[in-house]
Amino acid sequence: MRIRISIARQTLVLSEDSGQVSGAWPVSTSSRGLGERNGSCCTPRGKHIVRAKIGAGQPMNAVFSARRPTGEIYSPSLASASPGRDWILTRILWLSGLDSGKNRLGDVDTMRRYIYIHGCPDSVSLLFPGSHGCVRMRNADVVELFDFTPIHTLVEIAEI
């Protein structure tokens, strides 16, 4: 399996190693554009792998903080009580860069930047950049992707 995220199209495509497409979904990448530096809040480019899968068995809209379920379930009332919160919901695919000096090690390390593919509130617009660096997906979509994606799956984040 491999995942390709297109920044220009704001889409994620899951395909078999043979190239046969298994699924395609809308996403939202960083509102600040592309970049690898720690603290930039940008989406990192290049080749990555899924280093960890977090959230198996959690309910839809489960809220995560520091990669742990908080016990909360996202709702409009919870959102209004925490305006501006960057919601990480349902499942997390934690990415690790493969390109030393570009997205791995030092101040450009994707994993140390806590860059994920994760669920977001269904009210959030996708197909437009809007995240804080991660790749946001609809909750039902991230569950489907999570179930099909083994650890160490190659993830390429490309500008086109």
DSSP file (Angstrom, degrees, kcal/mol; ACC not computed):
  #  RESIDUE AA STRUCTURE BP1 BP2  ACC     N-H-->O    O-->H-N    N-H-->O    O-->H-N    TCO  KAPPA ALPHA  PHI   PSI    X-CA   Y-CA   Z-CA
    1    1 A M              0   0    0      0, 0.0   153,-0.9     0, 0.0     2,-0.3   0.000 360.0 360.0 360.0 151.9    0.0    0.0    0.0
    2    2 A R  E     -Ab  15 154A   0     13,-2.2    13,-2.8   151,-0.2     2,-0.4  -0.988 360.0-145.5-149.9 151.5    1.0    3.6   -0.5
    3    3 A I  E     -Ab  14 155A   0    151,-2.9   153,-2.9    -2,-0.3     2,-0.5  -0.953   9.5-168.1-118.8 135.2   -0.6    7.0    0.2
    4    4 A R  E     -Ab  13 156A   0      9,-2.5     9,-2.6    -2,-0.4     2,-0.5  -0.988   3.1-164.5-125.2 125.0   -0.2   10.0   -2.0
    5    5 A I  E     -Ab  12 157A   0    151,-3.2   153,-2.8    -2,-0.5     2,-0.6  -0.935   6.7-155.6-109.1 122.2   -1.3   13.4   -0.8
    6    6 A S  E  >> -Ab  11 158A   0      5,-2.5     4,-1.5    -2,-0.5     5,-1.3  -0.873   7.6-167.6 -99.4 118.5   -1.6   16.2   -3.4
    7    7 A I  T  45S+     0   0    0    151,-2.9   152,-0.2    -2,-0.6   153,-0.2   0.911  89.8  51.7 -68.3 -42.7   -1.3   19.7   -2.0
    8    8 A A  T  45S+     0   0    0    151,-1.3    -1,-0.2   150,-0.3   152,-0.1   0.888 121.6  31.5 -62.5 -40.1   -2.6   21.2   -5.2
    9    9 A R  T  45S-     0   0    0      2,-0.1    -1,-0.2   150,-0.0    -2,-0.2   0.608  98.1-134.7 -93.3 -13.6   -5.7   19.0   -5.3
   10   10 A Q  T  <5 +     0   0    0     -4,-1.5    17,-2.4     1,-0.2     2,-0.3   0.946  61.9 129.4  54.1  51.1   -6.1   18.7   -1.5
   11   11 A T  E   < -AC   6  26A   0     -5,-1.3    -5,-2.5    15,-0.2     2,-0.4  -0.936  51.4-148.1-133.1 156.1   -6.7   14.9   -2.0
   12   12 A L  E     -AC   5  25A   0     13,-2.6    13,-2.6    -2,-0.3     2,-0.5  -0.996  15.0-167.0-123.4 128.9   -5.4   11.7   -0.5
   13   13 A V  E     -AC   4  24A   0     -9,-2.6    -9,-2.5    -2,-0.4     2,-0.5  -0.975   5.8-159.4-120.8 127.3   -5.1    8.6   -2.7
   14   14 A L  E     +AC   3  23A   0      9,-3.0     8,-3.1    -2,-0.5     9,-1.7  -0.906  22.4 172.9-102.2 128.1   -4.5    5.1   -1.3
   15   15 A S  E     -AC   2  21A   0    -13,-2.8   -13,-2.2    -2,-0.5     6,-0.2  -0.950  33.1-110.6-136.9 157.5   -3.2    2.6   -3.8
   16   16 A E    >   -     0   0    0      4,-3.1     3,-1.8    -2,-0.3     6,-0.0  -0.328  42.9-103.7 -71.7 163.4   -1.9   -0.9   -4.0
   17   17 A D  T 3  S+     0   0    0      1,-0.3    -1,-0.1     2,-0.1    -2,-0.0   0.794 124.1  62.6 -60.6 -26.4    1.8   -1.4   -4.8
   18   18 A S  T 3  S-     0   0    0      2,-0.1    -1,-0.3     1,-0.1     3,-0.1   0.639 122.0-108.4 -71.3 -14.6    0.6   -2.4   -8.3
   19   19 A G  S <  S+     0   0    0     -3,-1.8     2,-0.3     1,-0.3    -2,-0.1   0.248  71.9 142.4 102.8 -11.1   -0.8    1.1   -8.7
   20   20 A Q        -     0   0    0     -5,-0.1    -4,-3.1     1,-0.1    -1,-0.3  -0.483  54.8-120.5 -66.5 127.8   -4.5    0.1   -8.4
   21   21 A V  E     +C   15   0A   0     -2,-0.3    -6,-0.3    -6,-0.2     3,-0.1  -0.541  30.5 180.0 -74.7 128.6   -6.4    2.8   -6.5
   22   22 A S  E     -     0   0A   0     -8,-3.1     2,-0.3     1,-0.4    -7,-0.2   0.649  66.8 -17.5 -98.9 -22.9   -8.1    1.5   -3.3
   23   23 A G  E     -C   14   0A   0     -9,-1.7    -9,-3.0     2,-0.0    -1,-0.4  -0.933  50.1-156.8-177.5 154.1   -9.6    4.8   -2.2
   24   24 A A  E     +C   13   0A   0     -2,-0.3   -11,-0.2   -11,-0.2   -13,-0.0  -0.993  18.1 175.4-144.4 137.5   -9.5    8.6   -2.6
   25   25 A W  E     -C   12   0A   0    -13,-2.6   -13,-2.6    -2,-0.3     2,-0.2  -0.968  32.6-106.8-141.8 152.3  -10.6   11.3   -0.2
   26   26 A P  E     +C   11   0A   0      0, 0.0   112,-0.4     0, 0.0     2,-0.3  -0.535  42.6 177.6 -74.4 148.6  -10.7   15.0    0.2
   27   27 A V        -     0   0    0    -17,-2.4   100,-2.6    -2,-0.2     2,-0.4  -0.838  26.2-132.7-138.2 176.2   -8.3   16.5    2.8
   28   28 A S  B     -D  136   0A   0    108,-1.3   108,-2.7    -2,-0.3     2,-0.1  -0.975  22.7-173.0-135.3 123.8   -7.2   19.8    4.2
   29   29 A T        -     0   0    0     -2,-0.4   101,-3.0   106,-0.2   102,-2.6  -0.307  46.5 -39.6-102.1-169.3   -3.5   20.6    4.6
   30   30 A S  B >   -k  131   0B   0    103,-0.3     3,-1.1     3,-0.2    -1,-0.2  -0.193  35.3-146.5 -62.9 137.2   -1.8   23.6    6.3
   31   31 A S  T 3  S+     0   0    0    100,-2.3    -1,-0.1     1,-0.2   101,-0.1   0.647 102.7  59.1 -69.5 -15.8   -3.2   27.0    5.9
   32   32 A R  T 3  S-     0   0    0      9,-0.6    -1,-0.2    99,-0.4     2,-0.2   0.369 108.3-129.0 -95.5   3.4    0.4   28.2    6.1
   33   33 A G    <   -     0   0    0     -3,-1.1    10,-2.4     8,-0.1    -1,-0.3  -0.525  48.3 -19.3  90.2-153.6    1.5   26.2    3.1
   34   34 A L  B    S+l   43   0C   0      8,-0.2     2,-0.3    -2,-0.2     8,-0.0  -0.718  70.4 122.9-100.3 143.6    4.4   23.8    2.7
   35   35 A G        -     0   0    0      8,-2.0     7,-0.1    -2,-0.3    -3,-0.0  -0.842  43.3-146.0 170.6 156.3    7.4   23.6    4.9
   36   36 A E        +     0   0    0     -2,-0.3     3,-0.1     8,-0.1    -1,-0.1   0.566  56.5 116.9-112.3 -13.3    9.4   21.3    7.1
   37   37 A R  S >  S-     0   0    0      1,-0.1     3,-1.9    71,-0.1     5,-0.4  -0.299  72.1-104.7 -67.5 140.4   10.8   23.5    9.9
   38   38 A N  T 3  S+     0   0    0     69,-2.7    -1,-0.1     1,-0.3    -2,-0.1  -0.384 107.5  20.2 -58.1 134.8    9.8   22.9   13.5
   39   39 A G  T 3  S+     0   0    0      3,-0.1    -1,-0.3    -3,-0.1    -2,-0.1   0.395  92.2 108.8  85.2  -3.4    7.3   25.6   14.6
   40   40 A S  S <  S-     0   0    0     -3,-1.9    -2,-0.1     2,-0.1     3,-0.1   0.729  70.8-143.2 -77.9 -21.7    6.3   26.5   11.1
   41   41 A C        +     0   0    0     -4,-0.3    -9,-0.6     1,-0.2     2,-0.2   0.753  57.1 133.6  59.1  25.4    2.8   25.0   11.2
   42   42 A C        -     0   0    0     -5,-0.4    -1,-0.2   -10,-0.1    -8,-0.2  -0.651  65.6-105.7 -99.9 159.5    3.3   24.0    7.6
   43   43 A T  B     -l   34   0C   0    -10,-2.4    -8,-2.0    -2,-0.2     2,-0.2  -0.750  39.5-125.7 -84.0 127.3    2.7   20.6    5.9
   44   44 A P        -     0   0    0      0, 0.0     2,-0.1     0, 0.0    -8,-0.1  -0.487  20.7-140.9 -78.2 142.9    6.0   18.8    5.3
   45   45 A R        +     0   0    0     -2,-0.2   113,-0.2    57,-0.2     2,-0.1  -0.431  52.2  40.3 -91.0 169.1    6.8   17.6    1.8
   46   46 A G  E    S-E  157   0A   0    111,-2.4   111,-2.6    -2,-0.1     2,-0.4  -0.425  92.3 -20.5  99.2-164.9    8.4   14.4    0.6
   47   47 A K  E     +E  156   0A   0    109,-0.2    51,-2.4    -2,-0.1    52,-0.6  -0.677  60.0 160.5 -91.5 136.2    8.4   10.8    1.5
   48   48 A H  E     -EF 155  97A   0    107,-2.8   107,-2.9    -2,-0.4     2,-0.3  -0.827  25.8-137.1-137.1 172.9    7.2    9.6    4.9
   49   49 A I  E     -EF 154  96A   0     47,-2.1    47,-2.2    -2,-0.3     2,-0.9  -0.946  31.4-103.8-129.4 158.9    5.9    6.4    6.5
   50   50 A V  E     + F   0  95A   0    103,-1.6   102,-3.3    -2,-0.3   103,-0.2  -0.755  40.8 179.0 -77.5 109.3    3.1    5.7    8.9
   51   51 A R  E     +     0   0A   0     43,-2.7     2,-0.3    -2,-0.9    -1,-0.2   0.829  62.4   8.1 -83.8 -35.2    5.1    5.3   12.1
   52   52 A A  E     - F   0  94A   0     42,-1.3    42,-2.6    -3,-0.1     2,-0.5  -0.998  56.8-147.6-149.5 147.6    2.1    4.7   14.4
   53   53 A K  E     - F   0  93A   0     -2,-0.3     2,-0.4    40,-0.2    40,-0.2  -0.981  25.3-174.2-115.7 124.6   -1.6    4.1   14.2
   54   54 A I  E     + F   0  92A   0     38,-2.9    38,-2.6    -2,-0.5    14,-0.1  -0.964  53.1  36.0-126.5 133.0   -3.5    5.5   17.2
   55   55 A G    >   +     0   0    0     -2,-0.4     3,-2.5     1,-0.2    -1,-0.1   0.480  59.0 166.0 112.9   4.8   -7.2    5.2   18.1
   56   56 A A  T 3  S+     0   0    0      1,-0.3    -1,-0.2    -3,-0.2    35,-0.0  -0.285  76.1  13.2 -53.7 131.4   -8.2    1.7   17.0
   57   57 A G  T 3  S+     0   0    0      1,-0.3    -1,-0.3     0, 0.0    -2,-0.0   0.335  93.6 132.3  84.4  -7.8  -11.6    0.9   18.6
   58   58 A Q    <   -     0   0    0     -3,-2.5    -1,-0.3    32,-0.2     3,-0.1  -0.453  62.6-103.4 -73.1 150.9  -12.3    4.5   19.7
   59   59 A P    >   -     0   0    0      0, 0.0     3,-1.9     0, 0.0    31,-0.2  -0.295  46.1 -81.4 -70.9 159.8  -15.8    5.8   18.9
   60   60 A M  T 3  S+     0   0    0      1,-0.3    80,-0.0    29,-0.1    79,-0.0  -0.364 119.1  19.7 -57.1 137.7  -16.4    8.2   16.0
   61   61 A N  T 3  S+     0   0    0      1,-0.2    13,-3.0    12,-0.1    -1,-0.3   0.582  82.9 161.7  72.4  13.7  -15.5   11.8   17.1
   62   62 A A  E <   -G   73   0A   0     -3,-1.9    28,-2.1    11,-0.2     2,-0.4  -0.440  37.4-127.7 -59.9 136.9  -13.4   10.7   20.0
   63   63 A V  E     - H   0  89A   0      9,-2.1     7,-2.8    26,-0.2     8,-0.5  -0.739  23.1-161.2 -94.1 136.3  -11.1   13.6   21.0
   64   64 A F  E     -GH  69  88A   0     24,-2.6    24,-0.5    -2,-0.4     2,-0.4  -0.912  12.1-179.6-117.0 144.6   -7.4   13.2   21.2
   65   65 A S  E >  S-G   68   0A   0      3,-2.6     3,-1.4    -2,-0.4    22,-0.0  -0.977  80.2  -4.0-139.5 129.4   -4.8   15.3   23.0
   66   66 A A  T 3  S-     0   0    0     -2,-0.4    -1,-0.1     1,-0.3    48,-0.0   0.877 130.9 -60.1  53.1  39.4   -1.1   14.4   22.9
   67   67 A R  T 3  S+     0   0    0      1,-0.2    -1,-0.3   -13,-0.0   -12,-0.1   0.637 117.2 107.4  66.9  17.7   -2.1   11.2   21.0
   68   68 A R  E <  S-G   65   0A   0     -3,-1.4    -3,-2.6   -14,-0.1    -1,-0.2  -0.969  77.4-108.4-124.8 141.2   -4.3   10.0   23.8
   69   69 A P  E     -G   64   0A   0      0, 0.0    -5,-0.3     0, 0.0    20,-0.0  -0.475  21.1-156.1 -66.1 136.0   -8.1    9.9   24.0
   70   70 A T  E     -     0   0A   0     -7,-2.8    -6,-0.1     2,-0.2     3,-0.1   0.618  39.1-113.2 -86.1 -13.8   -9.4   12.5   26.4
   71   71 A G  E    S+     0   0A   0     -8,-0.5     2,-0.2     1,-0.4    -7,-0.1   0.301  81.1 120.7  92.5  -8.1  -12.7   10.7   27.0
   72   72 A E  E     -     0   0A   0     -9,-0.3    -9,-2.1     6,-0.0     2,-0.5  -0.548  54.6-147.3 -85.8 154.0  -14.6   13.5   25.3
   73   73 A I  E     -G   62   0A   0    -11,-0.2   -11,-0.2    -2,-0.2     5,-0.2  -0.995  30.5-111.5-118.8 124.9  -16.7   13.1   22.2
   74   74 A Y        +     0   0    0    -13,-3.0     3,-0.0    -2,-0.5   -12,-0.0  -0.253  49.4 156.1 -58.2 137.3  -16.7   16.1   19.8
   75   75 A S     >  -     0   0    0      1,-0.1     4,-2.5    46,-0.0     5,-0.2  -0.960  56.4-103.1-152.5 161.4  -20.0   18.0   19.7
   76   76 A P  H  > S+     0   0    0      0, 0.0     4,-2.3     0, 0.0     5,-0.2   0.869 122.5  52.6 -57.6 -35.7  -21.0   21.5   18.7
   77   77 A S  H  > S+     0   0    0      2,-0.2     4,-1.3     1,-0.2     5,-0.1   0.895 109.5  48.1 -69.7 -37.3  -21.4   22.4   22.5
   78   78 A L  H  > S+     0   0    0      2,-0.2     4,-0.8     1,-0.2    -1,-0.2   0.911 111.5  51.7 -65.1 -41.2  -17.9   21.1   23.2
   79   79 A A  H >< S+     0   0    0     -4,-2.5     3,-0.8     1,-0.2     6,-0.2   0.900 107.9  50.6 -61.8 -41.6  -16.6   23.1   20.3
   80   80 A S  H 3< S+     0   0    0     -4,-2.3    -1,-0.2     1,-0.2    -2,-0.2   0.785 107.3  54.6 -70.2 -24.5  -18.3   26.3   21.5
   81   81 A A  H 3< S+     0   0    0     -4,-1.3    -1,-0.2     1,-0.2    -2,-0.2   0.671 117.6  36.8 -77.9 -17.1  -16.7   25.8   25.0
   82   82 A S  S X< S-     0   0    0     -4,-0.8     3,-1.7    -3,-0.8    -1,-0.2  -0.507  81.0-173.3-132.7  64.9  -13.3   25.6   23.4
   83   83 A P  T 3  S+     0   0    0      0, 0.0     3,-0.1     0, 0.0    -3,-0.1  -0.322  72.1  19.3 -63.2 140.8  -13.1   28.1   20.5
   84   84 A G  T 3  S+     0   0    0      1,-0.3     2,-0.1    -5,-0.1    -4,-0.1   0.401  85.6 146.1  84.4  -3.7  -10.0   27.9   18.5
   85   85 A R    <   -     0   0    0     -3,-1.7     2,-1.1    -6,-0.2    -1,-0.3  -0.446  52.8-128.0 -68.6 137.8   -9.0   24.4   19.6
   86   86 A D        -     0   0    0     -2,-0.1     2,-0.3    -3,-0.1    -1,-0.1  -0.764  31.1-144.1 -87.2  99.6   -7.3   22.3   16.9
   87   87 A W        -     0   0    0     -2,-1.1     2,-0.6   -24,-0.1   -22,-0.1  -0.503  19.2-171.8 -76.4 124.4   -9.5   19.2   17.0
   88   88 A I  E     +H   64   0A   0    -24,-0.5   -24,-2.6    -2,-0.3     2,-0.3  -0.967  25.2 179.8-114.0 112.2   -7.8   15.9   16.5
   89   89 A L  E     -HI  63 119A   0     30,-2.3     2,-2.4    -2,-0.6    30,-1.7  -0.812  37.0 -14.4-123.4 153.2  -10.6   13.3   16.2
   90   90 A T  E    S+     0   0A   0    -28,-2.1     2,-0.3    -2,-0.3   -32,-0.2  -0.302 114.1  10.1  71.3 -61.2  -11.4    9.6   15.7
   91   91 A R  E     -     0   0A   0     -2,-2.4    28,-1.2   -29,-0.1     2,-0.4  -0.984  58.2-151.9-148.9 155.4   -8.0    8.2   14.5
   92   92 A I  E     -FI  54 118A   0    -38,-2.6   -38,-2.9    -2,-0.3     2,-0.6  -0.998   5.7-169.0-131.9 129.4   -4.4    9.2   14.1
   93   93 A L  E     -FI  53 117A   0     24,-2.6    24,-2.0    -2,-0.4     2,-0.5  -0.961  24.0-150.5-109.9 107.8   -1.8    8.1   11.5
   94   94 A W  E     -FI  52 116A   0    -42,-2.6   -43,-2.7    -2,-0.6   -42,-1.3  -0.688  11.6-145.0 -86.9 125.0    1.4    9.5   12.9
   95   95 A L  E     -F   50   0A   0     20,-2.4     2,-0.4    -2,-0.5    20,-0.4  -0.612  13.6-166.6 -95.0 148.4    4.0   10.3   10.1
   96   96 A S  E     -F   49   0A   0    -47,-2.2   -47,-2.1    -2,-0.2     8,-0.1  -0.998  24.6-122.1-131.1 128.4    7.7   10.0   10.2
   97   97 A G  E     -F   48   0A   0      6,-0.6   -49,-0.3    -2,-0.4     8,-0.1  -0.272  14.4-164.2 -68.5 154.2    9.9   11.5    7.4
   98   98 A L        +     0   0    0    -51,-2.4     2,-0.9     1,-0.1   -50,-0.2   0.491  66.4  85.6-112.6 -10.5   12.3    9.4    5.4
   99   99 A D  S >>>S-     0   0    0    -52,-0.6     4,-2.6     6,-0.0     3,-2.3  -0.803  75.4-137.3-103.6  99.1   14.5   12.2    3.9
  100  100 A S  B 345S+m  104   0D   0     -2,-0.9     5,-0.2     1,-0.3    -2,-0.1  -0.260  89.7  11.8 -54.7 132.0   17.4   13.1    6.2
  101  101 A G  T 345S+     0   0    0      3,-2.4    -1,-0.3     4,-0.1     4,-0.1   0.229 127.6  60.5  83.9 -14.6   17.8   16.9    6.4
  102  102 A K  T <45S-     0   0    0     -3,-2.3    -2,-0.2     2,-0.1   -57,-0.2   0.794 132.5 -15.4-108.0 -50.3   14.5   17.5    4.6
  103  103 A N  T  <5S+     0   0    0     -4,-2.6     7,-2.4     1,-0.1    -6,-0.6   0.171 122.6  71.2-140.7  16.6   11.8   15.9    6.8
  104  104 A R  B   <S-m  100   0D   0     -5,-1.1    -3,-2.4     5,-0.3     5,-0.2  -0.999  88.9  -1.1-140.7 134.6   13.8   13.7    9.2
  105  105 A L  S >  S+     0   0    0     -2,-0.4     3,-1.5     1,-0.2    -1,-0.1   0.247 100.8  32.0  74.1 162.3   16.2   14.6   12.0
  106  106 A G  G >  S-     0   0    0      1,-0.2     3,-0.8     2,-0.2    -1,-0.2  -0.211 125.4 -25.5  59.0-143.6   17.2   18.1   13.3
  107  107 A D  G 3  S+     0   0    0      1,-0.2   -69,-2.7    -3,-0.1    -1,-0.2   0.184 136.0  59.8 -91.9  18.6   14.7   20.9   13.1
  108  108 A V  G <   +     0   0    0     -3,-1.5     2,-0.7   -71,-0.2    -1,-0.2   0.044  68.2 137.9-126.5  24.8   12.9   19.4   10.1
  109  109 A D    <>  -     0   0    0     -3,-0.8     4,-1.3    -5,-0.2    -5,-0.3  -0.637  38.8-160.8 -83.8 111.8   11.7   16.1   11.7
  110  110 A T  T  4>S+     0   0    0     -7,-2.4     5,-1.5    -2,-0.7     4,-0.3   0.885  90.6  49.6 -56.9 -43.7    8.1   15.3   10.8
  111  111 A M  T >45S+     0   0    0     -8,-0.3     3,-1.5     1,-0.2    -1,-0.2   0.926 110.4  48.9 -66.7 -43.6    7.6   12.9   13.7
  112  112 A R  T 345S+     0   0    0      1,-0.3    -1,-0.2     2,-0.1    -2,-0.2   0.708 107.1  57.8 -68.7 -18.4    9.0   15.3   16.3
  113  113 A R  T 3<5S-     0   0    0     -4,-1.3    -1,-0.3    -3,-0.2    -2,-0.2   0.499 111.8-125.2 -85.0  -5.2    6.7   18.0   14.8
  114  114 A Y  T < 5 +     0   0    0     -3,-1.5     2,-0.6    -4,-0.3    -3,-0.2   0.951  42.2 176.7  59.2  52.8    3.7   15.6   15.5
  115  115 A I      < +     0   0    0     -5,-1.5   -20,-2.4   -20,-0.4     2,-0.3  -0.800   8.4 169.4 -90.9 124.8    2.4   15.6   11.9
  116  116 A Y  E     -I   94   0A   0     -2,-0.6    19,-2.8   -22,-0.2     2,-0.5  -0.816  43.6-128.1-127.5 163.4   -0.6   13.3   11.5
  117  117 A I  E     +Ij  93 135A   0    -24,-2.0   -24,-2.6    -2,-0.3     2,-0.3  -0.991  56.3 154.9-101.5 123.6   -3.3   12.3    9.2
  118  118 A H  E     -Ij  92 136A   0     17,-2.3    19,-2.1    -2,-0.5   -26,-0.2  -0.955  44.5 -92.4-150.5 164.7   -6.3   12.6   11.5
  119  119 A G  E     -Ij  89 137A   0    -30,-1.7   -30,-2.3   -28,-1.2    19,-0.2  -0.384  37.1-171.9 -75.7 158.1  -10.1   13.2   11.7
  120  120 A C        -     0   0    0     17,-1.4    19,-0.5   -32,-0.2   -32,-0.1  -0.911  39.9 -65.0-142.5 167.4  -11.6   16.6   12.1
  121  121 A P    >   -     0   0    0      0, 0.0     3,-1.9     0, 0.0   -46,-0.0  -0.277  43.5-126.8 -55.7 140.5  -15.1   18.0   12.8
  122  122 A D  T 3  S+     0   0    0      1,-0.3    16,-0.1    16,-0.1    -3,-0.0   0.675 108.1  65.7 -64.8 -15.5  -17.4   17.3    9.9
  123  123 A S  T 3  S+     0   0    0      2,-0.1    -1,-0.3     0, 0.0     2,-0.2   0.613  79.1 102.6 -79.7 -12.6  -18.2   21.0    9.8
  124  124 A V  S <  S-     0   0    0     -3,-1.9     2,-0.3     1,-0.1    -4,-0.1  -0.525  79.2-117.2 -74.4 134.6  -14.6   21.8    8.8
  125  125 A S        -     0   0    0     -2,-0.2     3,-0.2     4,-0.0     2,-0.2  -0.541  31.6-164.6 -72.4 132.3  -14.2   22.6    5.1
  126  126 A L        +     0   0    0     -2,-0.3   -98,-0.2     1,-0.1    11,-0.1  -0.588  65.2  53.3-107.0 176.8  -12.0   20.2    3.2
  127  127 A L  S    S+     0   0    0   -100,-2.6   -99,-0.2  -117,-0.3    -1,-0.1   0.511 100.2  81.6  71.7   7.3  -10.4   20.6   -0.3
  128  128 A F  S    S-     0   0    0     -3,-0.2    -1,-0.2  -101,-0.2     2,-0.1  -0.996  93.4-101.8-137.0 139.4   -8.9   23.9    1.0
  129  129 A P        +     0   0    0      0, 0.0   -99,-0.2     0, 0.0   -98,-0.1  -0.398  64.6 130.9 -59.2 133.7   -5.8   24.4    3.1
  130  130 A G        +     0   0    0   -101,-3.0  -100,-0.2    -2,-0.1    -5,-0.0   0.382  33.6 104.0-163.4  -2.6   -6.9   25.1    6.7
  131  131 A S  B    S-k   30   0B   0   -102,-2.6  -100,-2.3     3,-0.2   -99,-0.4  -0.181  74.5-114.9 -85.4-179.9   -4.9   22.9    9.2
  132  132 A H  S    S-     0   0    0   -102,-0.2  -102,-0.1  -101,-0.1     3,-0.1   0.074  86.7 -58.0 -98.9  21.0   -2.1   23.7   11.5
  133  133 A G  S    S+     0   0    0      1,-0.5  -103,-0.3   -93,-0.1   -98,-0.1  -0.051 112.3  98.4 130.2 -31.4    0.3   21.4    9.6
  134  134 A C  S    S-     0   0    0   -105,-0.1     2,-0.6   -91,-0.1    -1,-0.5  -0.129  78.8-105.0 -77.2 178.5   -1.4   18.0    9.7
  135  135 A V  E     - j   0 117A   0    -19,-2.8   -17,-2.3  -106,-0.1     2,-0.3  -0.947  37.4-154.7-108.3 113.1   -3.6   16.4    7.1
  136  136 A R  E     +Dj  28 118A   0   -108,-2.7  -108,-1.3    -2,-0.6     2,-0.3  -0.650  16.0 175.5 -91.9 144.1   -7.3   16.6    8.1
  137  137 A M  E     - j   0 119A   0    -19,-2.1   -17,-1.4    -2,-0.3  -110,-0.1  -0.939  39.4 -88.5-138.0 161.3   -9.9   14.1    6.9
  138  138 A R     >  -     0   0    0   -112,-0.4     4,-2.5    -2,-0.3     5,-0.2  -0.406  44.2-116.7 -61.9 148.9  -13.6   13.4    7.5
  139  139 A N  H  > S+     0   0    0    -19,-0.5     4,-1.9     1,-0.2     5,-0.2   0.914 113.9  48.1 -60.6 -46.9  -14.0   11.0   10.4
  140  140 A A  H  > S+     0   0    0      1,-0.2     4,-1.8     2,-0.2    -1,-0.2   0.880 113.2  50.3 -62.5 -36.4  -15.6    8.3    8.4
  141  141 A D  H  > S+     0   0    0      2,-0.2     4,-2.7     1,-0.2    -2,-0.2   0.907 108.7  49.8 -68.6 -42.2  -12.9    8.6    5.8
  142  142 A V  H  X S+     0   0    0     -4,-2.5     4,-2.7     2,-0.2    -1,-0.2   0.844 109.0  53.3 -68.8 -31.3  -10.0    8.4    8.3
  143  143 A V  H  X S+     0   0    0     -4,-1.9     4,-2.3    -5,-0.2    -1,-0.2   0.936 110.9  46.7 -64.4 -45.5  -11.6    5.3    9.9
  144  144 A E  H  X S+     0   0    0     -4,-1.8     4,-1.3     2,-0.2    -2,-0.2   0.937 115.2  45.5 -61.6 -47.0  -11.7    3.7    6.4
  145  145 A L  H  X S+     0   0    0     -4,-2.7     4,-1.3     1,-0.2     3,-0.4   0.926 111.5  53.1 -60.7 -45.9   -8.1    4.7    5.6
  146  146 A F  H  < S+     0   0    0     -4,-2.7     3,-0.5     1,-0.2    -1,-0.2   0.901 107.6  50.9 -56.0 -45.4   -6.9    3.6    9.1
  147  147 A D  H  < S+     0   0    0     -4,-2.3    -1,-0.2     1,-0.2    -2,-0.2   0.804 115.5  41.7 -67.0 -29.7   -8.4    0.1    8.6
  148  148 A F  H  < S+     0   0    0     -4,-1.3    -1,-0.2    -3,-0.4    -2,-0.2   0.599  99.8  85.2 -89.6 -13.2   -6.7   -0.3    5.2
  149  149 A T     <  -     0   0    0     -4,-1.3     2,-0.1    -3,-0.5     3,-0.1  -0.808  61.5-157.3-105.3 112.7   -3.3    1.1    6.1
  150  150 A P    >   -     0   0    0      0, 0.0     3,-1.5     0, 0.0  -100,-0.2  -0.421  37.4 -85.6 -77.6 159.8   -0.6   -1.0    7.8
  151  151 A I  T 3  S+     0   0    0      1,-0.2  -100,-0.2    -2,-0.1     3,-0.1  -0.323 116.4  30.8 -55.4 146.7    2.3    0.5    9.8
  152  152 A H  T 3  S+     0   0    0   -102,-3.3    -1,-0.2     1,-0.3     2,-0.1   0.520  80.4 157.3  74.4  10.1    5.2    1.5    7.6
  153  153 A T    <   -     0   0    0     -3,-1.5  -103,-1.6  -103,-0.2    -1,-0.3  -0.448  48.9-111.5 -60.4 135.2    2.9    2.4    4.7
  154  154 A L  E     -bE   2  49A   0   -153,-0.9  -151,-2.9  -105,-0.2     2,-0.5  -0.525  34.3-168.6 -70.3 133.1    4.8    4.8    2.4
  155  155 A V  E     -bE   3  48A   0   -107,-2.9  -107,-2.8    -2,-0.2     2,-0.5  -0.988   2.3-167.8-126.0 119.8    3.2    8.3    2.4
  156  156 A E  E     -bE   4  47A   0   -153,-2.9  -151,-3.2    -2,-0.5     2,-0.7  -0.941   5.0-162.8-110.9 126.2    4.3   10.9   -0.2
  157  157 A I  E     +bE   5  46A   0   -111,-2.6  -111,-2.4    -2,-0.5     2,-0.3  -0.929  21.2 177.4-108.2 113.3    3.2   14.5    0.2
  158  158 A A  E     -b    6   0A   0   -153,-2.8  -151,-2.9    -2,-0.7  -150,-0.3  -0.855  38.6-132.1-121.9 151.4    3.6   16.3   -3.1
  159  159 A E              0   0    0     -2,-0.3  -151,-1.3     1,-0.2    -1,-0.1   0.826 360.0 360.0 -69.0 -32.2    2.9   19.8   -4.3
  160  160 A I              0   0    0   -153,-0.2    -1,-0.2  -152,-0.1  -154,-0.2   0.444 360.0 360.0 -94.7 360.0    1.1   18.6   -7.4
